[in-house]
Amino acid sequence: MQRKVERLVGALAACLLLLLAAPAAFAAERYALLIGNAEYEDAAPLENPLNDVDLVGEALERADFDVTRATDVDYLGMLSALNNFTRVAEKVENPVLFVYFSGYAVQIDGDNYLLPTDASGRTMTGLRNRSLAVSQLTDTLRKLGTGLKVVLFDAAHENPFLTLRDIPEGLAEPKNADGIHYAYASAPGTAYDYDGTPISPFASAFVDAVSIPGIALEEAFDKVAGIVKERSKGRQEVWQSDADYGRFALSAKDAKADEAEIAFYEFASLSDNREAYDRYLSRYPQGVFAYVAERKIELLGKRFDRERERADLDNLPYVTLANDRRDPCGRLAFGGKDRDRRLSDLYKDGQLVLIDVSFWAPPESCDYLSYFSTVYSRERLRNIITSASIPERRIYVAGEDDLSPSEERAIYDYFDGDRRGYAQSLMFRAINDERRHSLGIAVKTPDDNAREYVDEVACGEGCLRVRGLVRFRDNSVRALEDYEFEFVDVRRLGYYDRYRDALRDFPVEDHASNETGHDTKTDGYAQGSSPSHDDGYGSDADPYRAARTVSGWDIVADFSDDRRFSNCRAVRRGDGGRFAAFRWYDDGHVTFGFQDTSYDYADGYISDAKYWIDDGEGYDVVGKAYGSQEIAYDLGSDRAIIDALKRGNHIRIGDVRTSLKGSSAMLNDLQECVGAFR
């Protein structure tokens, strides 16, 4: 009996020792949901959210949290992430829960909403219905036991929707804070724009603070508030709904971290530059904050590369590529200084360049040239193959008729090579397979964001010509000199104004593709004659004297009978041969209407109307004739209307609906056009 008692006492003592030695092993289970949205469809992109989620997620994982991440997710994606997180957390009793959101958030009628990437800024009702209500999020958390629940909103950005001016600044205080600890990166009713930083100040300070071994959340948030306030010079103040977290600590105390190291790192964090973090690492290479410092150096390095890329924009190289219109089966050739050099010797892989590609489709199959081209607004090759010459003679020439599925597969299979599905991502692919020198060119289909900044230049039937800002890639292998050009999102890089200036200065190459086959004549001047360039407007106006294509809109300057500047016009063909037309005048007002040679608008077609941008507020407008074959409606010069046009999907006048696809780039270019003639 005595022996049994001794064994029982020994077992209890062992259990007690385990509890004292490793309390974390018996703590409540921990779960975190992190959402970061950066690439918004209807708002300016953000630089920091994805980096914020990475850093905060890594810090919580080091503190034994089971982390669920969701980045660049739409409304349904956010709901799915919340549901997945709930299913995991509800399996345990009273878990510790953290939720972190980085991106845009707004308050509507006193309620807060986290914006998914597909949030619509056209109407308040649409925005509310397609955003995640904070009340929905917190109601879900309350059902998951009685453990600690902390919700962090890193959303101090200003209202991203200029058309919704009634949205108050910042977030509202929560209407119901029972059982939830809220922390805002900026106090309720305030916003602080920290655009251009790869990590938000709040996320950066939070990761630093919780990395201190054994620190309680109360002290951690005190440090976060102090660092954020000092870095913003008092303009951003962290807010908490309840600063009592029950002395909860993310990690156990560790004698390894001393006060001197913590103070040294906090100084580096306030400086927030690579040199400061390097100094910390040189003194404490195995320090408590070593991992965080290394990650911040990595992210700051990416920002430095982007800033250097921006600085180099003023000196962007111009690359022209063309075949000879008189001998389209002949060699593809680069122009200017690139004519006799390998591009890989001149440009670095990943470098930004301005490119002008002109390609004349051969009337028949060629011995050494294989190629295909697509209209990138279509997903399939249907009706868009200009020609294809396959050495195996599987396909000779495909005209404008539909291709069969087997013909499509044959083309893609040939151009794929060893990269499965690669050809389907391209809008143009050509290979010169001569023995002396093989050359391959690939132009990738631009995504929806980059598409607005690709210029399609009319150059005649059977001709493809595109210009834009691309990232150069060198895919050369063995004897094949092979280059890929990928269009980039100019807006995302913050390049728009300088990009347009650079594109206008594109040098004119003296190759056969630039001969009379390019259809650039305009009726901006009477009788379509070319104006003299000594009319007083200067060389900045030269790009608009002839028609240019921007995002599917043909843009040109119009002139009065005495050849004085009148307005800048953008037209695009619609249904039934009718053209949609925008005009931007020197005084800033914009008109929209229609051109149709089959009507005489001067005789009875003039009437006042009402117009809508998408399904927003309707506006009364006055119609007037512009000549006898165009009717125009004055939309005014209100900046909010212009912004709505740039972001809208369609404009409707009466029962006539017109797509606004590409309108952002088009309207920006119209404004640049007017400025060039001032």
C-alpha positions in Angstrom: 0.0 0.0 0.0 2.8 2.4 1.0 4.5 1.6 -2.4 1.4 2.6 -4.3 1.1 5.9 -2.4 4.8 6.7 -3.2 4.1 6.0 -6.9 1.1 8.3 -6.9 3.0 11.1 -5.1 5.8 10.7 -7.7 3.4 10.9 -10.6 1.8 14.0 -9.2 5.2 15.6 -8.6 6.2 14.9 -12.2 3.0 16.4 -13.6 3.6 19.5 -11.4 7.1 19.9 -12.7 5.9 19.6 -16.3 3.3 22.3 -15.7 5.9 24.6 -14.2 8.5 23.9 -16.9 6.3 24.2 -20.0 3.1 26.3 -19.3 2.7 27.1 -23.1 2.0 23.5 -23.8 -1.2 23.6 -21.6 -2.4 27.1 -22.6 -5.6 27.6 -24.6 -5.2 26.8 -28.3 -4.6 29.8 -30.5 -6.0 30.7 -33.9 -5.6 33.7 -36.1 -7.3 34.9 -39.3 -5.4 37.4 -41.4 -6.8 39.1 -44.5 -4.8 41.5 -46.7 -6.3 43.2 -49.8 -4.1 45.3 -52.1 -5.3 45.0 -55.7 -8.7 46.6 -55.7 -10.8 46.7 -58.9 -12.4 50.0 -58.2 -9.9 51.8 -56.0 -6.2 52.7 -56.1 -3.9 49.7 -55.2 -2.1 49.5 -51.9 1.5 48.6 -51.4 1.6 47.2 -47.9 -1.3 44.8 -47.1 0.3 41.6 -48.5 3.6 42.4 -46.7 1.6 43.2 -43.5 -0.1 39.8 -43.6 3.2 38.0 -44.1 4.9 39.7 -41.2 2.1 39.6 -38.7 1.4 36.0 -39.7 5.0 34.9 -39.1 5.0 36.7 -35.7 1.8 34.9 -34.6 3.1 31.5 -35.9 6.2 32.0 -33.8 3.8 32.4 -30.9 2.1 29.1 -31.6 -0.9 30.4 -33.5 -2.6 28.4 -36.2 -2.8 31.1 -38.9 -5.3 31.3 -41.7 -4.2 33.7 -44.5 -6.4 35.2 -47.2 -4.9 37.8 -49.6 -6.4 39.8 -52.5 -9.8 38.2 -52.0 -13.2 39.3 -53.3 -16.4 39.4 -51.2 -17.1 35.6 -51.6 -13.4 34.9 -50.9 -13.6 36.9 -47.6 -16.7 35.0 -46.5 -15.1 31.7 -47.4 -11.9 32.6 -45.4 -14.1 33.4 -42.4 -16.1 30.2 -42.7 -12.9 28.1 -43.0 -11.4 29.8 -40.0 -14.6 29.2 -38.0 -14.7 25.5 -38.8 -11.2 25.1 -37.5 -11.6 27.2 -34.3 -15.0 25.8 -33.2 -13.4 22.3 -32.7 -11.8 23.4 -29.5 -13.1 24.9 -26.3 -12.6 28.6 -25.7 -9.7 29.2 -28.0 -7.7 32.5 -28.2 -8.7 34.2 -31.4 -6.9 37.0 -33.3 -8.3 38.6 -36.5 -6.1 41.0 -38.5 -7.2 43.0 -41.6 -5.0 45.2 -43.8 -6.7 47.1 -46.6 -9.5 49.6 -47.2 -12.3 49.9 -44.7 -15.1 52.4 -44.4 -17.9 53.4 -42.1 -21.5 53.7 -43.4 -24.3 54.9 -41.1 -22.1 54.2 -38.1 -21.3 50.6 -39.1 -17.8 49.5 -40.3 -17.2 47.5 -43.4 -14.0 45.7 -44.6 -13.6 46.1 -48.3 -13.0 43.1 -50.6 -11.1 43.5 -53.8 -14.4 43.7 -55.8 -16.0 46.3 -53.6 -18.0 48.7 -55.8 -17.6 52.5 -55.3 -20.5 53.4 -57.6 -23.3 53.5 -55.0 -23.5 53.4 -51.3 -26.0 50.5 -51.4 -23.8 48.4 -53.7 -20.7 49.1 -51.5 -22.6 48.0 -48.3 -23.9 44.8 -49.9 -20.6 43.7 -51.3 -18.4 44.3 -48.3 -17.8 42.3 -45.1 -19.7 44.0 -42.2 -17.6 44.1 -39.0 -20.7 43.2 -37.0 -21.0 40.0 -39.1 -17.4 39.1 -38.3 -17.6 39.8 -34.6 -20.9 38.0 -34.2 -19.2 35.0 -35.6 -16.3 35.3 -33.2 -18.6 35.5 -30.2 -20.0 32.1 -30.9 -16.6 30.6 -30.5 -16.3 30.2 -26.7 -15.3 32.7 -24.1 -11.5 32.9 -24.8 -9.7 36.1 -25.5 -10.7 37.7 -28.8 -8.6 40.5 -30.4 -9.6 42.2 -33.7 -6.9 44.4 -35.3 -8.0 46.8 -38.2 -5.0 48.2 -40.1 -7.1 50.3 -42.3 -6.2 54.0 -41.7 -6.5 54.9 -45.4 -8.6 57.7 -46.6 -11.9 57.1 -48.4 -10.9 55.5 -51.8 -14.1 56.4 -53.6 -14.2 60.0 -54.8 -17.7 59.5 -56.1 -19.0 58.6 -52.6 -18.4 61.8 -50.8 -20.8 61.1 -48.0 -18.5 58.4 -46.5 -17.1 59.9 -43.2 -13.4 59.8 -42.6 -11.9 56.8 -40.8 -13.7 54.0 -38.9 -16.5 54.4 -36.4 -16.3 53.2 -32.8 -17.9 49.7 -32.5 -21.5 49.7 -31.5 -21.1 46.5 -29.6 -17.7 45.7 -28.0 -18.9 43.0 -25.7 -16.4 40.2 -25.6 -14.2 41.7 -28.3 -11.0 43.7 -27.9 -10.8 46.1 -30.9 -7.5 47.9 -31.9 -7.5 50.4 -34.8 -4.4 51.6 -36.5 -5.9 55.1 -36.4 -8.4 56.6 -34.0 -12.1 56.5 -34.9 -13.0 59.3 -37.3 -9.4 59.8 -38.5 -7.3 58.6 -41.4 -3.6 58.7 -42.1 -2.2 58.1 -45.6 1.1 56.1 -45.4 1.2 55.3 -49.1 4.6 54.3 -50.4 5.6 52.2 -47.4 6.1 48.5 -47.9 4.9 47.8 -44.3 2.2 49.7 -42.5 3.5 51.5 -39.4 0.9 49.7 -37.3 1.9 46.2 -38.5 5.6 47.0 -38.2 5.3 48.2 -34.6 3.0 45.3 -33.7 5.4 42.7 -34.9 8.3 44.4 -33.1 6.4 44.6 -29.8 5.0 41.0 -29.7 8.5 39.7 -30.6 9.7 40.7 -27.1 9.6 37.5 -25.0 7.0 37.5 -22.3 5.6 40.9 -23.0 1.9 41.3 -22.0 -0.5 42.6 -24.6 -1.1 45.7 -22.5 2.6 46.7 -22.7 2.8 45.6 -26.3 0.1 47.9 -27.4 1.6 50.8 -25.4 4.8 50.3 -27.4 2.8 50.1 -30.7 1.0 53.3 -29.9 4.2 55.1 -29.0 6.1 54.0 -32.1 3.2 54.7 -34.5 2.7 58.2 -33.0 6.3 59.1 -33.2 6.8 57.8 -36.8 3.8 59.8 -37.9 4.8 62.9 -35.9 1.6 62.7 -33.9 -0.8 62.5 -36.9 -1.7 58.8 -36.4 -2.8 57.5 -33.0 -3.6 53.9 -32.3 -7.0 53.3 -30.6 -8.2 50.4 -28.4 -11.7 49.7 -27.2 -10.4 47.9 -24.0 -6.8 48.0 -22.9 -7.2 45.2 -20.4 -6.1 41.9 -21.9 -5.8 40.0 -18.7 -2.0 40.1 -18.9 -2.1 37.8 -21.8 1.4 37.2 -23.3 2.1 35.6 -26.7 5.3 34.0 -25.4 7.1 33.1 -22.2 9.8 35.3 -20.7 13.3 34.7 -22.0 16.5 35.8 -20.2 18.1 36.0 -23.7 16.6 39.4 -24.4 18.0 42.3 -22.2 16.8 45.9 -22.0 19.8 47.1 -23.9 19.0 45.0 -27.0 15.4 46.0 -26.9 16.2 49.7 -26.7 18.8 49.3 -29.5 16.2 47.6 -31.8 13.5 50.1 -31.0 15.8 52.9 -32.2 16.3 51.0 -35.4 12.6 50.5 -35.8 11.9 54.2 -35.4 14.5 54.9 -38.1 12.9 52.2 -40.3 15.7 52.0 -42.9 18.1 49.2 -44.0 21.1 50.8 -42.4 19.6 50.9 -39.0 18.5 47.3 -39.2 21.9 46.3 -40.5 23.5 48.0 -37.4 21.3 46.0 -35.1 22.1 42.7 -36.9 25.9 43.5 -36.7 25.6 43.9 -33.0 23.0 41.1 -32.3 23.3 38.6 -35.2 21.4 36.0 -33.2 19.2 38.5 -31.3 15.6 38.3 -30.5 14.6 40.5 -33.4 17.1 39.1 -35.9 14.4 37.4 -38.0 12.2 40.5 -38.1 15.1 42.8 -39.0 16.1 40.5 -41.9 12.5 40.4 -43.2 12.2 44.2 -43.0 15.5 44.6 -44.9 14.2 42.3 -47.6 11.0 44.3 -48.0 12.7 47.7 -47.8 15.1 46.4 -50.5 12.1 45.7 -52.8 10.9 49.3 -52.2 14.4 50.6 -53.1 14.3 48.6 -56.3 10.9 50.1 -57.2 12.1 53.6 -56.4 15.2 53.0 -58.6 12.9 51.7 -61.3 10.8 54.9 -61.1 13.9 57.1 -61.2 15.0 55.2 -64.4 11.7 55.9 -66.1 13.0 59.2 -67.4 15.7 57.2 -69.3 13.6 54.3 -70.5 15.0 52.5 -73.5 12.9 52.4 -76.7 12.8 49.0 -78.5 11.2 48.7 -82.0 10.5 45.4 -83.7 9.2 44.9 -87.2 9.2 42.8 -90.3 9.4 44.3 -93.8 6.0 45.0 -95.3 7.4 44.3 -98.8 8.9 41.0 -97.7 6.8 39.8 -94.7 8.4 36.3 -94.7 11.8 37.9 -94.2 13.6 38.5 -91.0 12.2 40.1 -87.9 14.5 42.9 -87.0 15.0 45.3 -84.1 15.5 49.0 -84.9 18.0 51.7 -83.9 21.0 50.7 -81.7 19.4 47.3 -81.2 19.7 46.4 -84.9 22.9 44.3 -84.8 23.1 43.4 -81.1 21.6 40.8 -78.9 19.0 42.4 -76.6 20.3 40.3 -73.7 23.6 42.2 -74.1 21.8 45.6 -73.9 19.0 45.0 -71.3 18.8 43.2 -68.1 16.2 40.5 -67.5 13.2 42.1 -65.8 14.1 45.6 -67.1 11.3 48.0 -68.1 11.4 49.1 -71.7 9.0 50.9 -74.1 8.2 48.7 -77.1 6.7 49.3 -80.5 5.9 46.1 -82.4 4.8 46.2 -86.0 4.1 43.0 -87.9 2.8 42.4 -91.4 1.1 39.1 -91.9 2.5 37.2 -94.9 -0.2 36.4 -97.5 1.0 32.7 -97.6 3.1 30.3 -95.6 6.8 31.1 -95.1 9.8 28.8 -95.2 11.4 30.1 -92.0 8.8 32.2 -90.3 6.1 30.7 -87.9 3.8 32.9 -86.0 0.3 33.5 -84.7 -1.5 36.6 -83.4 -4.6 37.2 -81.4 -6.9 40.0 -80.4 -6.2 40.0 -76.7 -9.8 41.0 -75.7 -10.9 37.5 -76.8 -10.1 34.4 -74.8 -10.0 32.0 -77.7 -8.4 32.1 -81.1 -11.9 32.3 -82.7 -11.9 34.8 -85.6 -8.6 36.2 -84.6 -5.9 34.1 -86.2 -4.3 36.3 -88.9 -2.1 33.5 -90.2 -0.1 30.6 -89.0 2.7 28.8 -90.8 3.8 25.5 -89.1 7.0 23.9 -90.5 5.4 20.5 -90.0 2.7 21.7 -92.5 -0.1 20.7 -90.1 -1.6 24.2 -90.8 -0.7 26.5 -93.6 -2.8 29.6 -93.4 -5.8 30.3 -91.2 -7.8 33.3 -92.4 -10.6 35.0 -90.5 -12.9 32.0 -90.5 -13.3 30.1 -87.3 -10.7 27.6 -86.4 -11.6 24.1 -85.4 -10.6 23.0 -81.9 -8.0 20.6 -83.4 -6.5 23.5 -85.4 -6.3 25.6 -82.2 -4.6 22.8 -80.3 -2.2 22.3 -83.1 -1.1 25.9 -83.1 -0.8 26.0 -79.3 1.0 22.7 -79.1 3.6 23.9 -81.7 4.3 27.1 -79.9 4.2 25.7 -76.4 7.5 23.8 -76.7 8.3 22.4 -73.3 6.2 25.0 -71.4 2.7 23.5 -71.1 0.0 26.1 -71.8 2.5 28.9 -72.4 1.2 29.8 -75.8 -2.3 30.4 -74.5 -1.0 33.4 -72.5 0.4 35.2 -75.6 -1.2 37.7 -78.0 1.7 37.4 -80.5 4.4 34.8 -81.1 6.8 34.6 -83.9 9.9 32.5 -84.6 12.4 33.1 -87.3 14.0 29.7 -87.8 16.9 30.4 -90.1 20.1 28.3 -89.7 22.4 31.3 -89.2 20.4 33.0 -86.5 17.1 31.9 -84.9 15.0 34.6 -83.2 11.8 34.2 -81.2 9.5 37.0 -80.0 6.6 36.6 -77.5 4.3 39.3 -76.5 2.1 38.4 -73.5 -1.6 39.2 -73.4 -2.0 42.1 -71.0 -4.2 41.5 -67.9 -7.2 43.7 -67.2 -5.1 46.3 -65.3 -2.3 46.6 -67.9 -4.7 46.5 -70.9 -5.7 50.2 -70.5 -2.2 51.3 -71.1 -1.6 49.4 -74.3 -1.8 51.4 -77.5 -3.1 49.6 -80.6 -2.0 51.6 -83.6 -4.0 51.2 -86.8 -1.6 50.2 -89.6 -3.8 48.6 -92.3 -5.3 45.3 -93.0 -3.2 42.3 -92.1 -1.0 44.4 -89.8 -0.6 44.2 -86.0 1.0 47.2 -84.2 1.1 47.7 -80.4 3.0 50.0 -78.2 3.4 50.1 -74.4 5.5 49.7 -71.3 6.7 46.2 -70.9 9.0 44.1 -68.8 11.8 42.5 -70.8 12.4 38.8 -70.3 15.3 36.8 -71.8 14.2 33.2 -72.5 17.1 32.4 -74.9 18.1 28.8 -75.1 21.0 27.3 -77.1 20.8 28.6 -80.7 17.4 30.4 -80.2 17.6 34.0 -79.2 14.2 34.2 -77.6 12.7 37.3 -75.9 9.4 37.9 -74.1 7.7 41.2 -73.5 5.1 41.5 -70.7 2.9 44.6 -70.5 2.9 46.2 -67.0 0.2 48.0 -65.1 1.3 51.6 -65.4 -1.1 52.8 -62.7 0.2 50.3 -60.2 3.8 51.5 -60.7 2.7 55.1 -60.3 4.1 56.0 -63.8 1.1 57.3 -65.7 2.1 60.9 -66.5 5.7 60.2 -67.3 4.7 57.1 -69.2 2.5 59.1 -71.6 5.2 61.7 -72.1 7.7 58.9 -72.9 5.3 57.2 -75.3 4.7 60.5 -77.2 8.5 60.9 -77.7 8.8 57.4 -79.2 11.3 57.7 -82.0 10.0 57.1 -85.6 11.9 54.2 -87.2 12.7 54.3 -90.9 11.7 50.7 -91.6 9.3 49.4 -94.2 6.5 48.9 -91.7 6.3 52.7 -91.2 5.5 53.4 -94.8 2.2 54.5 -96.1 0.4 51.4 -95.0 -0.2 53.0 -91.5 -3.6 54.4 -91.4 -3.0 57.5 -89.2 -4.8 60.1 -91.2 -7.3 62.3 -89.3 -10.1 64.7 -90.2 -9.0 67.0 -87.3 -7.8 69.4 -90.0 -10.0 70.3 -92.9 -9.9 67.8 -95.8 -7.7 65.5 -93.8 -4.6 67.5 -94.8 -1.5 67.4 -92.6 -1.1 70.6 -90.7 2.1 72.7 -90.6 3.9 72.2 -87.3 4.7 76.0 -87.1 1.2 76.8 -86.0 2.3 78.0 -82.6 1.3 74.9 -80.5 4.8 73.4 -80.3 6.1 69.9 -80.5 4.1 68.7 -77.5 1.0 68.8 -79.7 2.5 66.7 -82.5 1.3 63.3 -81.2 -2.3 64.5 -81.3 -2.3 65.9 -84.9 -2.8 62.4 -86.2 -5.1 59.7 -84.7 -3.7 57.5 -82.0 -5.4 54.5 -80.3 -5.6 54.3 -76.5 -7.5 51.3 -75.0 -9.6 50.9 -78.1 -10.5 54.7 -78.4 -9.1 56.7 -81.4 -7.9 60.0 -80.0 -7.1 63.1 -82.1 -7.2 66.9 -81.8 -10.0 68.8 -83.7 -9.5 72.2 -85.2 -11.7 75.1 -86.4 -11.8 76.3 -90.0 -9.0 78.7 -89.3 -6.9 75.8 -88.0 -7.1 76.8 -84.4 -7.4 74.2 -81.7 -11.0 73.4 -80.8 -11.1 70.2 -78.6 -9.7 66.7 -78.3 -11.9 63.9 -79.4 -12.0 60.1 -78.6 -14.2 57.8 -80.7 -14.9 54.1 -80.7 -17.1 52.1 -83.1 -20.3 50.7 -81.6 -23.2 48.7 -82.9 -24.6 49.3 -86.4 -21.7 51.5 -87.6 -22.4 54.2 -85.0 -19.5 55.7 -83.1 -19.4 56.8 -79.4 -17.6 60.1 -79.0 -16.1 62.0 -76.1 -14.8 65.5 -76.5 -12.7 67.4 -74.0 -12.5 71.2 -74.3 -9.9 73.7 -73.2 -12.2 75.1 -70.5 -12.4 71.6 -68.9 -15.9 70.6 -69.9 -16.5 67.2 -71.5 -19.2 66.1 -73.9 -20.4 62.6 -74.8 -22.5 61.6 -77.8 -22.7 59.7 -81.0 -21.5 59.9 -84.6 -23.6 58.3 -87.3 -23.4 59.0 -91.1 -26.9 57.6 -91.6 -28.6 60.3 -89.6 -29.0 64.0 -89.9 -28.9 65.1 -86.2 -29.6 68.7 -87.2 -33.1 67.8 -88.4 -35.1 66.7 -85.4 -32.8 64.4 -83.5 -31.7 67.1 -81.0 -33.4 66.6 -77.6 -32.5 66.9 -73.9 -31.9 63.7 -72.0 -30.9 62.0 -68.8 -27.8 60.0 -68.3 -26.5 57.5 -65.8 -23.0 56.1 -65.1 -23.7 52.5 -64.3 -26.7 52.5 -61.9 -25.8 55.6 -60.0 -27.5 59.0 -59.8 -29.1 60.3 -63.0 -28.2 63.6 -64.4 -30.1 65.9 -66.8 -28.1 67.0 -69.9 -28.8 69.2 -72.9 -28.2 67.8 -76.4 -26.9 69.7 -79.3 -25.8 69.0 -82.8 -22.1 68.9 -83.6 -22.2 69.2 -87.4 -25.0 67.3 -89.0 -23.9 63.7 -88.1 -23.0 64.0 -84.4 -25.1 64.7 -81.4 -23.3 65.7 -78.2 -24.4 66.0 -74.5 -22.6 68.3 -72.2 -21.5 66.4 -69.1 -19.9 69.5 -67.5 -16.5 69.7 -65.8 -17.2 68.4 -62.3 -14.2 66.3 -61.2 -16.5 63.7 -59.5 -18.2 63.1 -62.9 -14.9 62.6 -64.6 -13.7 60.1 -61.9 -17.0 58.3 -62.2 -16.5 58.0 -66.0 -13.0 56.6 -65.4 -14.2 53.9 -63.0 -17.6 53.1 -64.6 -18.5 50.1 -66.7 -21.0 51.9 -68.9 -22.8 55.2 -69.5 -26.5 55.2 -70.4 -28.3 58.0 -72.1 -32.0 57.3 -72.3 -32.2 53.6 -73.4 -28.8 53.6 -75.2 -26.0 52.0 -73.2 -22.3 52.5 -74.1 -19.4 50.6 -72.6 -16.7 52.6 -70.7 -14.1 50.0 -71.1 -10.7 51.7 -71.3 -12.2 55.0 -70.3 -9.7 55.7 -67.6 -6.7 55.7 -69.9 -8.7 57.4 -72.6 -9.9 60.3 -70.5 -6.4 60.8 -69.0 -5.0 61.0 -72.6 -7.8 63.4 -73.7 -6.8 65.7 -70.8 -3.1 65.4 -71.8 -4.1 66.2 -75.4 -5.9 69.5 -74.3 -2.9 70.4 -72.2 -0.6 70.0 -75.2 -2.4 72.7 -77.1 -2.4 75.3 -74.3 
